[in-house]
Amino acid sequence: MGHDETQDDRRTQERAEITARLARFKSTQEKFAREREEFARQAWRKAQRGEAAE
C-alpha cells in the first residue's frame, strides 16, 4: 500500500507542477499580447502624426 500512496503523491505533485507551469506560460503569453497591443497603438499614433515608426 505504501507504494501506491507514494506513486499517488508523486502524480499529485507532478500535476501541481504542470498546472503552475501552464499558469506561468499563460501569464507570459498575456504579457506579450499586451505588449504587442501597446506597440501597435503607439505605431498607429505615430503614423497618424506622420512620424517614422521605430
Backbone as CSV, one residue per row, in Angstrom:
resi,resn,N_x,N_y,N_z,CA_x,CA_y,CA_z,C_x,C_y,C_z
1,MET,0.793,-1.195,0.000,0.000,0.000,0.000,0.840,1.266,0.000
2,GLY,1.971,1.256,0.682,2.833,2.419,0.731,3.308,2.837,-0.647
3,HIS,3.532,1.853,-1.512,3.989,2.139,-2.869,2.935,2.941,-3.633
4,ASP,1.686,2.516,-3.532,0.611,3.222,-4.238,0.452,4.650,-3.735
5,GLU,0.565,4.842,-2.425,0.439,6.185,-1.858,1.578,7.074,-2.349
6,THR,2.791,6.519,-2.391,3.944,7.281,-2.868,3.753,7.659,-4.334
7,GLN,3.280,6.713,-5.113,3.051,6.969,-6.530,1.946,8.017,-6.708
8,ASP,0.893,7.928,-5.908,-0.185,8.919,-5.970,0.320,10.296,-5.569
9,ASP,1.164,10.349,-4.535,1.732,11.628,-4.103,2.578,12.240,-5.218
10,ARG,3.362,11.400,-5.866,4.213,11.870,-6.957,3.362,12.401,-8.108
11,ARG,2.310,11.679,-8.441,1.419,12.133,-9.520,0.748,13.454,-9.158
12,THR,0.332,13.578,-7.914,-0.291,14.821,-7.456,0.699,15.970,-7.551
13,GLN,1.928,15.727,-7.146,2.963,16.759,-7.214,3.260,17.133,-8.671
14,GLU,3.340,16.143,-9.538,3.598,16.416,-10.955,2.467,17.232,-11.565
15,ARG,1.228,16.894,-11.217,0.086,17.666,-11.726,0.155,19.109,-11.250
16,ALA,0.520,19.300,-9.987,0.637,20.655,-9.438,1.730,21.433,-10.167
17,GLU,2.857,20.782,-10.449,3.947,21.442,-11.173,3.522,21.815,-12.592
18,ILE,2.811,20.919,-13.254,2.340,21.190,-14.616,1.345,22.346,-14.598
19,THR,0.447,22.340,-13.626,-0.531,23.425,-13.501,0.173,24.759,-13.295
20,ALA,1.206,24.774,-12.459,1.960,26.007,-12.209,2.685,26.458,-13.476
21,ARG,3.271,25.521,-14.208,3.959,25.872,-15.462,2.988,26.454,-16.479
22,LEU,1.819,25.838,-16.582,0.815,26.346,-17.514,0.358,27.749,-17.128
23,ALA,0.209,27.993,-15.846,-0.198,29.324,-15.378,0.869,30.358,-15.725
24,ARG,2.145,29.995,-15.527,3.231,30.921,-15.878,3.264,31.172,-17.385
25,PHE,3.084,30.112,-18.166,3.081,30.242,-19.621,1.948,31.160,-20.072
26,LYS,0.759,30.930,-19.537,-0.392,31.759,-19.894,-0.142,33.215,-19.525
27,SER,0.418,33.435,-18.357,0.720,34.792,-17.908,1.711,35.469,-18.853
28,THR,2.725,34.738,-19.258,3.730,35.280,-20.180,3.099,35.605,-21.532
29,GLN,2.253,34.712,-22.030,1.599,34.951,-23.313,0.686,36.173,-23.246
30,GLU,-0.012,36.341,-22.126,-0.874,37.514,-21.955,-0.041,38.797,-21.906
31,LYS,1.118,38.730,-21.253,2.013,39.891,-21.196,2.483,40.262,-22.602
32,PHE,2.882,39.255,-23.389,3.316,39.515,-24.761,2.182,40.133,-25.583
33,ALA,0.974,39.646,-25.396,-0.171,40.190,-26.132,-0.389,41.654,-25.764
34,ARG,-0.295,41.982,-24.477,-0.443,43.379,-24.051,0.648,44.248,-24.662
35,GLU,1.882,43.732,-24.670,2.995,44.498,-25.236,2.805,44.715,-26.734
36,ARG,2.325,43.689,-27.457,2.063,43.846,-28.893,0.981,44.893,-29.134
37,GLU,-0.070,44.830,-28.331,-1.160,45.805,-28.477,-0.656,47.226,-28.232
38,GLU,0.146,47.400,-27.201,0.680,48.730,-26.893,1.600,49.215,-28.018
39,PHE,2.439,48.345,-28.532,3.319,48.712,-29.646,2.490,49.138,-30.858
40,ALA,1.447,48.365,-31.159,0.595,48.689,-32.306,-0.099,50.033,-32.098
41,ARG,-0.570,50.285,-30.878,-1.207,51.577,-30.588,-0.238,52.727,-30.799
42,GLN,0.970,52.567,-30.289,1.974,53.626,-30.435,2.344,53.830,-31.904
43,ALA,2.513,52.744,-32.635,2.857,52.849,-34.055,1.725,53.539,-34.817
44,TRP,0.484,53.208,-34.487,-0.661,53.823,-35.150,-0.709,55.326,-34.871
45,ARG,-0.479,55.692,-33.612,-0.465,57.119,-33.257,0.626,57.862,-34.022
46,LYS,1.808,57.260,-34.088,2.914,57.892,-34.816,2.586,58.017,-36.297
47,ALA,1.971,56.982,-36.857,1.609,57.021,-38.275,0.589,58.126,-38.533
48,GLN,-0.332,58.287,-37.620,-1.339,59.336,-37.789,-0.712,60.727,-37.725
49,ARG,0.341,60.858,-36.937,1.028,62.151,-36.821,2.078,62.332,-37.911
50,GLY,2.314,61.300,-38.710,3.296,61.385,-39.781,4.718,61.133,-39.325
51,GLU,4.885,60.537,-38.139,6.227,60.231,-37.635,6.669,58.875,-38.154
52,ALA,7.975,58.690,-38.206,8.534,57.406,-38.634,8.312,56.368,-37.541
53,ALA,8.000,55.154,-37.944,7.837,54.057,-36.986,9.202,53.558,-36.563
54,GLU,9.293,53.058,-35.340,10.574,52.538,-34.824,10.650,51.060,-34.992
